[in-house]
Amino acid sequence: MWIAIPDFSSPEIWISLLTLTFLEVVLGIDNIIFISIVANKLPEGEQARARNLGLMLALVFRVALLLGITWIISLTNPLFTIPSFFNGMEPISISVKDLILLLGGLFLIAKSTSEIHHKLEGAGHETKEVKVKATLSAILVQIVLVDIVFSFDSILTAIGLVKEVFIMIVAVVISILIMMAYAGPVSRFINKHPTLQMLALSFLILIGFMLVIEGFHQHVSKGYIYFAIAFSLVVEVLNMRLRKKQVPVQLHGLQEESIQGPDQHAAG
């Protein structure tokens, strides 16, 4: 496929590039969260490698999909139709893209729910066993599955926003490099705070439901989802700062006894 290089002297090209890069980074946040959580199952020395490999695979998927734009557009053609079971409900046409969204959403919901259950029920020694058993290849398989889903979402956004394939590829490459630079700090920050891990897993469940709903052609504005994520994150960060500054509660009587000392009690 021949890719035409646009005229970079045009301000419109730069605006398109910056806008698309920003959107690709925003759309990649949920991908980073998932990669950070599953990579945490590996030994510490392999976590960075898993994150970088996962994002590199995402880059390969997205560039490959952009080079096959005609094929991508054909994936929106209906495969079969679900008839209406209720009055007033229209039949739903399901395409390959819809199936990918449905299966990807269900995978995210199942995986995130399993992680929450493990973190709530698992004991400390079980966590160590899981880290030993987890292998890089097993983690990469999970990352690849989610990469495929998020790559389709990302590329369809790019196709709807920009006409030049070269700009799409450049924006995707820049956004992945930005995500690779910040994946480490984001991962360490999430893994350091258990409450943030729960919040991140809850976001992934929410995103999974959104993908399932979109698979059935019910539009959900991503703006609402990202606003909820940002608002919850700000509240949790404020709670973390508050917990750091909080003075431990001391019971009356115990404090007085510690001040008086055992000798004074004996003398009394």
Backbone as a ProteinNet text record, in pm:
[ID]
protein_1_A
[PRIMARY]
MWIAIPDFSSPEIWISLLTLTFLEVVLGIDNIIFISIVANKLPEGEQARARNLGLMLALVFRVALLLGITWIISLTNPLFTIPSFFNGMEPISISVKDLILLLGGLFLIAKSTSEIHHKLEGAGHETKEVKVKATLSAILVQIVLVDIVFSFDSILTAIGLVKEVFIMIVAVVISILIMMAYAGPVSRFINKHPTLQMLALSFLILIGFMLVIEGFHQHVSKGYIYFAIAFSLVVEVLNMRLRKKQVPVQLHGLQEESIQGPDQHAAG
[TERTIARY]
84.9	0	88.2	63.1	139.5	80.3	167.1	120.9	173	82.2	120.3	161.9	273.4	320.3	257.5	183.3	115.1	211.5	161.6	240.2	243.3	358	367.7	381.6	385.3	385.4	244.7	145.3	6.5	-27.1	-80.3	-118.9	-224.7	-312.2	-418.2	-360.8	-251.1	-187.3	-135.2	-70.9	-17.3	-128.6	-236.2	-350.9	-410.3	-423.5	-476.3	-385.5	-253.7	-157.1	-162.1	-161.5	-164.2	-294.9	-406.4	-537.5	-547.6	-506.7	-515.5	-419.8	-299.7	-204.3	-261	-321	-382.7	-493.5	-579.4	-689.4	-637.8	-531.9	-474.9	-417.2	-354.9	-302.2	-416.5	-522.3	-638.6	-702.6	-720.4	-779.5	-689.1	-559.8	-466.1	-452.6	-518.9	-507.8	-558.3	-675.6	-730.2	-639	-571	-474.8	-357.6	-307	-195.9	-237.6	-359.4	-408.6	-411	-465.3	-473.6	-334.1	-246.2	-110	-38	-56.1	10.4	-35.5	-165.8	-220.7	-177.2	-185.3	-147.9	3.7	81	227.4	275.5	195	231.8	239.3	181.2	187.3	325.3	404.4	537.9	639.4	754.3	863.1	900.7	947	971.8	1065.1	1162.3	1258.1	1198.6	1084.7	1023.7	904.9	863.2	743	761.4	875.4	900.5	907.5	968.8	978.3	839	752.9	616.5	538.5	554.5	483.6	529.1	660.8	713.8	677.1	684.9	646.2	498	417.2	273.4	241.1	306.2	282.1	340.6	453.6	509.2	416.1	355.2	257.6	136.1	96.1	-15.7	19.9	144.8	190.7	187	236.8	237.7	95.6	4.9	-134.6	-195.4	-172.8	-239.1	-184.9	-53.4	4.4	-42.6	-46.1	-93.1	-238.3	-319.5	-460.5	-475.6	-390.9	-396.5	-356.8	-260.9	-219.3	-327.1	-420	-530.9	-663.8	-668.2	-789	-911	-892.5	-1005.1	-1063.9	-974.4	-1020.4	-1091.3	-1037.4	-1097.9	-1240.7	-1259.1	-1392.2	-1488.9	-1438.1	-1524.7	-1570.4	-1498.4	-1536.7	-1664.9	-1709.3	-1834.3	-1955.7	-1932.7	-2044.9	-2113	-2247.8	-2321.1	-2293.1	-2274.3	-2260.7	-2395.5	-2467.6	-2601.2	-2681.5	-2809.7	-2899.5	-2972.4	-2974	-3050.9	-3191.7	-3293.8	-3430.7	-3477.4	-3579	-3633.4	-3722.5	-3695.4	-3774	-3880.9	-3871.3	-3968	-4028.2	-4148.7	-4214.8	-4137.1	-4116.7	-4044.8	-3894.8	-3844.8	-3700.2	-3664.2	-3564.3	-3522.5	-3425	-3424.4	-3325.7	-3183.3	-3091.3	-2952.1	-2864.4	-2794.3	-2701.5	-2564.2	-2510.4	-2382.4	-2274.2	-2165.7	-2051.9	-1932.1	-1822	-1698.8	-1651.1	-1659.3	-1619	-1702.6	-1835	-1922.7	-1886.3	-1854.7	-1815.8	-1687	-1591.6	-1465.5	-1491.6	-1579.1	-1613	-1682.9	-1776.8	-1851	-1758.6	-1677.7	-1587.4	-1480.6	-1428.5	-1328.7	-1385.7	-1508	-1573.7	-1597.9	-1646.2	-1670.2	-1539.4	-1431.4	-1301	-1253.6	-1268.2	-1227.5	-1307	-1439.6	-1524.9	-1482.9	-1465.6	-1429.2	-1291.5	-1193.5	-1057.1	-1050.2	-1115	-1110.5	-1184.1	-1298.5	-1373	-1290.1	-1220.8	-1134.3	-1020.2	-962.8	-853.2	-902.5	-1022.1	-1078.7	-1103	-1160.7	-1186.6	-1055.9	-952.9	-823.9	-763.5	-773.2	-713.6	-790	-921.8	-1001.9	-990.4	-982.7	-985.7	-848.3	-752.5	-622	-539.5	-471.8	-381.5	-245.5	-156	-25.4	59	55.3	138.4	85.7	-48.3	-106.3	-58.5	-43.7	3	143.7	230.8	366.9	366.3	278.8	270.9	227.8	131.8	82.6	193.9	275.9	384.2	488	510.1	606.4	550.8	420.6	359.7	338	313.6	286.2	410	389.2	500.3	480	589.4	583.5	493.5	503.2	421.6	273.1	236.4	95.2	41.3	122.2	80.5	67.8	161.6	157.5	34.6	-10	-131.6	-251.2	-262.2	-371.6	-360.4	-237.8	-216.7	-253	-216.2	-246.7	-396.9	-472.2	-618	-680.2	-634	-688.2	-635.9	-510.3	-454.4	-538.4	-583.7	-663.9	-791.6	-859.2	-985.2	-960.9	-863.5	-837.4	-778.9	-708.6	-653.5	-764.6	-866.5	-979.5	-1048.4	-1068.9	-1133	-1050.2	-918.9	-827.6	-824.7	-816.5	-804.9	-933.9	-1047.6	-1175.7	-1191.1	-1138.2	-1137.8	-1050.4	-932.2	-840	-901.1	-966	-1026.9	-1136.8	-1210.6	-1318.9	-1271.4	-1146.4	-1097.7	-1005.7	-920.9	-817.6	-827.8	-796.1	-801.5	-666.1	-557.4	-423	-373.1	-343.2	-294.8	-159.9	-73.1	58.6	44.7	-48	-71.8	-120.6	-207.2	-257.4	-142.9	-53.5	58.7	152.7	184.4	273.6	211.3	81.5	12	12.7	-9.6	-9.4	129.5	234.2	371.6	406.2	374.8	405.1	329.4	200.6	118.8	170.6	212.6	266.5	398	484.2	610.2	583.8	484	446.2	397.9	315	262.1	373.3	471.6	584.8	666	679	755.5	686.8	552.9	478.7	418.5	429.2	370.3	434.6	567.8	639	592.3	598.7	551	404.4	319.4	176.9	161.1	234.2	226.7	273.2	385.6	437.4	341.7	281.4	187.9	64.2	11.2	-108.5	-78.7	34.2	67.2	106.9	150.1	189.9	69	-44.7	-164.6	-277	-310.8	-415.3	-551	-584.6	-714.6	-719.7	-606.1	-600.8	-610.6	-557	-570.7	-717.6	-791.8	-935.4	-1008.9	-970.3	-1032.7	-1004	-880	-842.2	-917.6	-930.1	-1003.6	-1151.8	-1205.8	-1345.9	-1364.3	-1265.8	-1271.5	-1272.1	-1189.4	-1182	-1314.4	-1382	-1515	-1612	-1605.1	-1691	-1664.2	-1537.7	-1501	-1546.6	-1537.3	-1585.2	-1733.7	-1812.3	-1956.6	-1982.5	-1902.7	-1919.1	-1893.5	-1791.3	-1760.9	-1874.1	-1930.9	-2042.8	-2163.1	-2192	-2305.5	-2283.5	-2160	-2129.8	-2139	-2108.1	-2121.1	-2264.4	-2359.4	-2501.6	-2554.9	-2464.4	-2497.8	-2566.2	-2543.7	-2596.3	-2482.4	-2495.2	-2384.5	-2372.1	-2250.1	-2218.5	-2107.9	-2133.3	-2033.3	-1912.7	-1795.8	-1673.6	-1639.7	-1692.4	-1668.5	-1718.5	-1836.1	-1890.9	-1802.2	-1752.6	-1668.1	-1538.4	-1472.8	-1344.5	-1362	-1476.4	-1503	-1518.5	-1592.1	-1610	-1475.9	-1391.1	-1258.4	-1174.5	-1171.9	-1091.9	-1142.4	-1274.8	-1333.3	-1301.4	-1319.5	-1291.1	-1143.6	-1057.4	-913.1	-874.7	-931.6	-903.8	-948.9	-1069.2	-1120.7	-1029.7	-983.5	-897.4	-761.1	-705.7	-578	-593	-705.1	-731.9	-743.4	-809.5	-819.8	-682.9	-596.6	-462	-382.4	-395.3	-325.7	-380.2	-512.4	-575.7	-529.6	-520.4	-476.5	-332.5	-248.4	-109.1	-99	-186	-178.6	-254.4	-336.9	-419.1	-333.5	-366.7	-298	-366.9	-291.8	-353.7	-437.7	-554.5	-645.1	-589.6	-580.5	-532	-646.5	-660.5	-768.6	-732.6	-833.9	-812.8	-784.5	-695.1	-659.6	-527.9	-519.7	-394.1	-285.9	-326.9	-230.4	-183.9	-280.2	-245.3	-152.3	-182	-97.6	44.5	57.4	190.9	268.6	196.4	264.4	309.1	216.4	248.6	357.8	353.8	455	414.1	471.3	434.4	474.8	586.1	632.8	532.4	472.9	377.2	252.9	210.8	93.9	120.7	246	281.7	283.3	335.8	342.2	203.4	109.8	-26.7	-91.7
-119.7	0	124.4	215.2	339.6	442.9	501.3	601.2	737.5	829.5	965.4	1044.6	1117.4	1202.1	1340.3	1385.8	1515	1632.2	1749	1872.2	1924.1	1908.9	1948.4	2099.5	2173.6	2319.8	2372.1	2286.4	2326.2	2317.3	2425	2422	2316	2289.3	2190.7	2051.4	2020.3	1889.6	1876.1	1981.9	1979.2	1973	2045.8	2041.8	1901	1840.5	1703.8	1605.5	1622.6	1533.1	1544.8	1668.6	1690.6	1641.8	1670.9	1629.1	1477.5	1412.1	1265.9	1200.9	1257.4	1203.6	1211.4	1326.7	1344.3	1241.6	1224.1	1128.1	985.1	953.1	818.4	791	893.1	876.9	856	937.3	925	787.4	743.4	611.8	498	527.7	424.2	411.4	500	495.7	363.1	318.6	192.2	75	86.7	-17.3	-22.3	94.8	102.1	42.7	75.5	24.6	-128.1	-184.5	-331	-393.6	-339.4	-393.2	-384.3	-272.8	-254.6	-358.8	-387.5	-481.1	-624.5	-667.6	-807	-826.5	-721.9	-733.6	-744.1	-696.1	-702	-845.6	-940.4	-1080.8	-1141.8	-1075.5	-1126.1	-1085.5	-1152.5	-1104.8	-961.4	-886.4	-742.9	-715.4	-802.5	-781	-793.6	-863.7	-885.2	-793.1	-715.2	-632.7	-525.5	-455.6	-350.3	-409.2	-526.8	-593	-627.7	-677	-713	-590	-480	-355.8	-306.3	-301.9	-251.8	-342.7	-474.4	-567.9	-555.2	-537.9	-521.6	-398.5	-287.9	-163.9	-171.2	-239.8	-257.7	-342	-444.2	-525.3	-441.6	-351.8	-261.4	-173.5	-125.2	-42.5	-121.9	-245.5	-330.1	-354.7	-387	-411.1	-288.4	-172.5	-51.1	-7.4	-16.4	19.4	-79.2	-208.2	-309.5	-284.6	-247.6	-220.1	-95.9	4.8	126.3	97.3	6.8	-28.3	-109.3	-163.8	-237.6	-170.7	-38.4	38.4	-15.6	-51.9	-103.7	-227.7	-314.3	-435.1	-400.7	-300	-258.5	-209.9	-127.1	-73.2	-186.6	-290	-402.4	-482.4	-470.7	-543.5	-490	-373.2	-316.6	-366.5	-445.7	-502.5	-611	-614.2	-710.1	-855.7	-939.1	-1083.5	-1153.5	-1112.7	-1167	-1063.2	-1088.5	-993.7	-1062.1	-994.7	-1042.8	-985.2	-1069.4	-1017.5	-945.9	-862.8	-789.3	-882.2	-889.5	-975	-896.3	-763.5	-680.3	-579.8	-536.1	-435.6	-304.4	-245.2	-118.4	-134.6	-256.7	-281.5	-316.1	-247	-271.7	-389.5	-464.6	-572.7	-517.3	-594.9	-551.8	-631.2	-560	-624.1	-635.6	-756.3	-782.2	-803.8	-725.4	-737.1	-797.2	-816.4	-867	-769.9	-641.6	-539.1	-550.5	-571.2	-584.4	-707.2	-817.7	-939.7	-918.6	-845.1	-816.4	-732.6	-633	-548.8	-629.9	-715.7	-797.6	-893.1	-967.4	-1064.4	-994.8	-882.4	-806.7	-750.1	-698.3	-644.5	-752.1	-868.4	-979.9	-1028.6	-1030.7	-1071.3	-973.7	-843.5	-742.6	-756	-775.2	-789.2	-911.8	-1025.7	-1150.1	-1139.3	-1085.2	-1074.7	-979.9	-864.3	-765.2	-815.8	-881.7	-938.6	-1045.7	-1128.5	-1232	-1170.3	-1061	-993.5	-933.9	-872.7	-815.7	-926.6	-1037.4	-1151.2	-1202.8	-1212.9	-1263.2	-1169.4	-1039.2	-942.5	-937.1	-961.4	-957.9	-1087.3	-1201.5	-1331.8	-1393.3	-1358.6	-1425.2	-1386.4	-1482.1	-1456.1	-1415	-1374.1	-1325.4	-1430.6	-1558.1	-1662.3	-1700.9	-1687.6	-1719.5	-1621.3	-1495.4	-1393.7	-1427.3	-1474.6	-1509.9	-1627.9	-1725.1	-1840.9	-1800.7	-1707.6	-1662.7	-1595.3	-1513.7	-1443.3	-1541.8	-1651.9	-1749.8	-1824.1	-1859	-1937.9	-1856.6	-1726.9	-1643.8	-1637	-1656.9	-1650.5	-1533.6	-1489.4	-1375.9	-1407	-1529	-1565	-1564.4	-1614.5	-1616.3	-1474.7	-1387.4	-1247.9	-1179.1	-1206.1	-1143	-1186.3	-1310.8	-1356.9	-1272.8	-1247	-1163.7	-1021.1	-968.1	-831.8	-822.6	-925.9	-926.7	-923.8	-1003.6	-1007.8	-870.3	-801.7	-668.4	-566.7	-582.4	-493.2	-494.8	-613.7	-625.4	-543.3	-555.4	-482.3	-332.1	-286.8	-143.5	-87.5	-170.9	-124.5	-93.1	-177.4	-150.6	-20.7	-1.5	120.8	242.5	231.3	341.9	375.2	271.5	293.1	348.1	299.9	352.3	500	538.9	681.1	760.8	707.4	776	791.4	685.6	690.9	796.5	809.9	907.7	1050.9	1069.2	1204.8	1258	1172.3	1215.8	1133.9	1198.3	1129.3	1071.4	1136	1094.9	977	865.5	745.9	772.6	850.9	881.2	952.3	1047.7	1120.2	1023.6	931.3	832	749	703.3	619.4	697.8	821.8	905.2	929.4	959.8	985.3	860.7	744.9	619.3	590.9	610.1	585.9	679.5	808.5	905.9	871.1	837	806.7	682.5	580.2	459.2	489.5	572.8	611.4	688.2	776.7	850.7	753.3	656.9	558.9	471.2	436.9	356.8	434.6	565.2	648.6	659.2	661	681.8	554	441.9	316.5	272	288.2	249.2	325.7	460.9	538	511.3	499.9	472.2	336.3	236.8	101.9	100.3	165.9	168.9	241.6	349.8	427.6	344.5	272.7	190.8	75.2	7.3	-110.1	-74.1	49.8	93.9	119.5	152	187.4	87.7	0.3	-101	-41.6	73.9	134.2	178	223.3	260.9	138	25.1	-98.4	-135.9	-127.3	-157.9	-60	66.6	168.4	140	104.3	74.6	-47	-151.1	-270.9	-240	-152.8	-111.6	-35.9	47.6	119.3	20.9	-83.1	-181.6	-256.5	-283.9	-346	-251.3	-123.3	-22.1	-13.5	-13.6	-7.9	-135	-249.6	-374.8	-370.1	-317.6	-302.1	-206.5	-99.5	-3.5	-70	-154.6	-224.8	-319.9	-389.5	-480.8	-403	-290.1	-207.4	-155.4	-111.1	-62.4	-175.2	-297.7	-411.9	-435.4	-390.1	-399.5	-268.8	-183.9	-59.3	44.6	36	137.2	233.7	356.2	451.8	498.4	494.4	547.5	650.4	773.1	878.2	848.5	839.2	812	927.9	1046.4	1161.5	1138.1	1075.1	1044.8	945.6	845.2	743.2	805	884.5	943.7	1049.7	1118.8	1214.7	1141	1029.1	950	898.1	853.1	803.6	915.5	1031.6	1145.1	1193	1203.2	1251.3	1154.9	1024.3	923.9	924.5	943.3	945.7	1065.3	1181.9	1302.5	1282.4	1225.8	1200.9	1104.2	998.6	899.6	959.5	1043.5	1109.8	1201.1	1273.4	1358.3	1274	1158.7	1067.8	1017.5	989.1	941.9	1049	1173.5	1284.3	1303.7	1288	1304.3	1195.7	1071.6	961.3	980.3	1040.8	1065.3	1167.9	1269.5	1379.4	1349.1	1243.8	1214.3	1173.1	1227.9	1190.5	1067.2	962.6	842.2	874.4	812.6	835.7	765.5	838.6	780.2	776.4	662.6	646.7	717.1	782.8	847.6	741.3	768.2	669.9	604	549.9	488.8	594.1	711.7	820.1	870.3	881.4	932.7	835.7	701.5	602.5	605.6	627.4	629.7	750.9	861.9	983.6	967.5	909.6	896.7	792.5	685.5	580.6	480.4	362.3	255	283.6	359	386	469.1	571.8	659.7	581.7	484.8	402.7	317.1	265.7	180.8	261.7	387.4	474	508.5	527.2	561.3	442.8
0	0	0	-96.2	-104.9	-9.4	75.6	173	131.2	104.9	66	189.6	178.4	288.3	272.9	372.6	361.5	370.5	340.3	345.5	489.1	555.3	695.7	713.8	604.5	617.2	644.6	630.4	653.8	802.8	861.7	1004.2	1033.3	936.9	958.1	983.9	916.1	935.5	1078.3	1127.6	1263.6	1367.7	1343.6	1435.5	1439.1	1320.4	1313	1386.5	1367.4	1431	1583.3	1633.9	1778.8	1839.9	1772.9	1823.9	1830.1	1721.5	1716.7	1816.5	1831.1	1928.9	2069.7	2102.5	2234.8	2257.1	2157	2169.7	2183.1	2110.1	2117.5	2256.3	2317	2452.9	2551.4	2538.3	2626.8	2612.3	2486.9	2462.5	2509.3	2525	2568.6	2718.8	2794.8	2940.6	2995.5	2945.5	2994.5	2958.6	2844.9	2805.7	2903.8	2942	3038	3172.2	3216.5	3344.9	3344.2	3236	3227.8	3225.3	3142	3131.5	3266	3337	3466.5	3567.5	3568.2	3666.3	3637.1	3510.8	3480.2	3487.4	3452.9	3460.4	3604.5	3699.3	3840.1	3891.8	3818.5	3859	3833.8	3751.8	3719.1	3825.5	3831.3	3917.3	3879.6	3976.7	3955.6	3838	3816.4	3708.5	3569.3	3557.3	3426.2	3398.5	3497.8	3481.1	3374.6	3377.4	3278.1	3137.9	3125.9	2995.6	2942.6	3030.7	2989.7	2945.7	3020	2983.3	2846.3	2825.9	2698.4	2581.2	2602.6	2496.8	2464	2569.7	2548.6	2466.4	2497.1	2422.1	2281.7	2266	2131.5	2044.3	2104.2	2031	1992.9	2084.6	2052.9	1934	1930.8	1818.3	1687.6	1691.8	1571.3	1521.8	1614.9	1577.1	1510.6	1569.4	1520.5	1384.6	1367.5	1237.2	1130.3	1165	1069.3	1030.3	1128.3	1099.3	1011.6	1037	954.7	810.8	792.6	656.7	583.8	660.4	598.4	624.6	601.3	631.2	556.1	429.7	350.8	417.1	466.7	535.4	665.7	738.3	865	842.7	739.1	711	675.7	607.3	569.1	690.7	802.7	923.6	985.9	939.9	991.4	913.3	807.8	732.5	815.6	817.4	902.2	864.5	967.4	948.2	963.7	1068.2	1092.3	1170.3	1183.3	1249.2	1364	1479.2	1593.9	1582.5	1573.6	1558.3	1684.2	1668.9	1783.3	1865.2	1994.9	2084.1	2159.1	2156.3	2227.4	2131.3	2161.9	2079.2	2085.6	1969.7	1962.8	1953.4	1970.5	1960.7	1816.9	1763.8	1625.9	1619.7	1508.4	1492	1496.7	1552	1566.8	1470.9	1382.9	1289.3	1354.6	1358.8	1423.8	1318.2	1329.3	1237.7	1311.6	1239.7	1302.7	1409.9	1379.5	1477	1604.1	1589	1705.3	1787.9	1720.5	1791.5	1870.1	1810.5	1879.5	2004.3	1991.8	2107	2215.2	2174.9	2270.9	2345.7	2271	2333.5	2417.9	2366.8	2442.4	2570.9	2564	2683.1	2787.2	2742.9	2835.4	2897.6	2818.5	2871.2	2978.7	2953.3	3051.9	3181.1	3168.2	3286.3	3367.3	3297.9	3366.9	3432.1	3359	3410.4	3529.8	3519.5	3627.6	3751.2	3731.1	3843.9	3913.9	3835.5	3892.4	3973.5	3922.7	3993.7	4125.7	4123.8	4246.7	4348.7	4303	4392.5	4452.4	4369.9	4417.9	4522.1	4498.1	4590.5	4722.6	4718.4	4840.4	4920	4851	4917.2	4935.9	4847.5	4849.4	4970.1	5025.5	5137.9	5086	5177.9	5136.5	5067.9	5120.4	5059.3	4923	4901.1	4771	4665.3	4706.6	4612.7	4563.4	4656.4	4616.5	4519.3	4544.1	4455	4315.7	4308.8	4178.5	4100.9	4169.5	4100.5	4046.7	4118.8	4071	3950.1	3954.6	3848.1	3720.8	3735.4	3617.8	3528.7	3399.8	3304.5	3210.2	3152.1	3060.5	2941.1	2889.1	2772.3	2805.6	2924.8	2964.7	2980.9	3039.7	3057.8	2922.5	2831.6	2699	2619.2	2637.6	2569	2612.4	2743.5	2794.1	2740.3	2738.3	2688.6	2541.1	2463.4	2319.8	2296.6	2373.5	2357.8	2379.3	2484	2512.4	2411.7	2368.3	2266.1	2138.9	2099.4	1977.1	1988.9	2103.7	2124.7	2124.2	2204.7	2214.4	2085	2009.1	1881.6	1782.4	1777.7	1688.9	1727.4	1857.4	1905.8	1868.4	1886	1856.9	1708	1623.2	1478.9	1420.2	1469	1419.8	1455.5	1572.5	1609.8	1514.2	1482.4	1391	1252.4	1203.3	1070.1	1064.3	1174.2	1176.4	1189.6	1232.6	1259.2	1150.2	1094.8	999.9	871.6	758.7	629.5	588.9	630.8	589.1	672.9	608.6	678.3	744.4	679.4	734.7	869.4	878	1003.4	1111.1	1073.1	1168.8	1225.8	1137.6	1181.5	1272.8	1235	1317.5	1454.9	1457.9	1584.7	1673.1	1613.4	1689.1	1746.1	1665.4	1711.7	1827.4	1812.4	1918.8	2046.8	2033.3	2151.2	2224.3	2149.4	2213.1	2284	2223.4	2287.9	2417.3	2415.4	2537.1	2643.9	2603.2	2698.6	2755.2	2671.4	2719.8	2823	2802.4	2895.6	3031.6	3031.2	3155.7	3212.5	3140.6	3189.4	3320.2	3330.7	3452.4	3575.1	3571.8	3687.3	3721.1	3617.8	3641.7	3709.1	3659.3	3716.3	3861.7	3888.9	4026.6	4119.2	4070	4151.5	4184.3	4083.1	4104.6	4199.7	4176.3	4257	4399.8	4421.7	4555.3	4644.5	4582.4	4658.6	4628.4	4722.6	4700.5	4663.2	4720.4	4688.2	4542.1	4490.5	4348.8	4259.1	4305.2	4227.6	4213.3	4323.5	4319	4228.2	4237	4152.7	4005.7	3974.6	3836	3783.2	3865.1	3823.1	3803	3888.1	3871	3739.9	3705.2	3577.1	3460.4	3471	3362.9	3347.5	3459.3	3450.8	3381.7	3418.7	3356	3206.1	3167.8	3025.7	2953.9	3022.5	2964.4	2933.7	3028	3004.4	2888.5	2880.3	2771.2	2635.9	2628.7	2503.8	2464.9	2564	2536.6	2485	2549.5	2506.9	2365.5	2335.9	2200.7	2097.9	2140.8	2050.9	2006.4	2089.9	2055.5	1996.1	1949	1877.5	1966.6	2097.1	2187.8	2220.6	2173.4	2188.8	2333.5	2382.8	2515.2	2497.6	2541.4	2526.6	2615.5	2553.7	2630.6	2723.3	2691.4	2777.3	2918.7	2931.9	3064	3138.3	3064.6	3126.9	3178	3093.2	3132.1	3240.9	3241	3348.4	3481.3	3479.3	3601.3	3652.1	3560	3597.6	3658.9	3592.5	3640.9	3776.8	3791.9	3917.8	4031.9	4008	4110.9	4148.6	4049.3	4074.7	4160.8	4131.3	4210.3	4354.7	4374.7	4509.3	4584.8	4517.3	4581.9	4617.4	4531	4560.4	4682.1	4690.6	4807.6	4934.2	4924.4	5039	5082.2	4985.6	5017.2	5091.5	5046.4	5113.7	5254.5	5269.8	5400.5	5497	5447.1	5533.2	5580.2	5495.4	5533.9	5646.5	5641.1	5737.6	5866.6	5865.1	5980.8	6099.3	6219.2	6342.5	6398.5	6436	6492	6614.8	6626	6738.7	6861.5	6972.9	7097.3	7197.3	7267.4	7363.6	7493.6	7553.8	7683.2	7788.4	7877.8	7979.9	7944.5	7821.6	7777.2	7764.7	7711.7	7694.4	7830.2	7925.8	8057.5	8129.6	8113.5	8178.8	8125	7995	7935.5	7981.7	8011.2	8057.4	8202	8286.6	8427.9	8452.5	8374.4	8391	8496.3	8492.4	8585.5	8729.2	8752.1	8888	8964.5	8896.1	8962.2	9000.1	8916.6	8948.1	9071.1	9079.2	9192.3	9321.2	9310.9	9427.7	9476.7	9380.2	9418.4	9487.6
[MASK]
++++++++++++++++++++++++++++++++++++++++++++++++++++++++++++++++++++++++++++++++++++++++++++++++++++++++++++++++++++++++++++++++++++++++++++++++++++++++++++++++++++++++++++++++++++++++++++++++++++++++++++++++++++++++++++++++++++++++++++++++++++++++++++++++++++++++++++

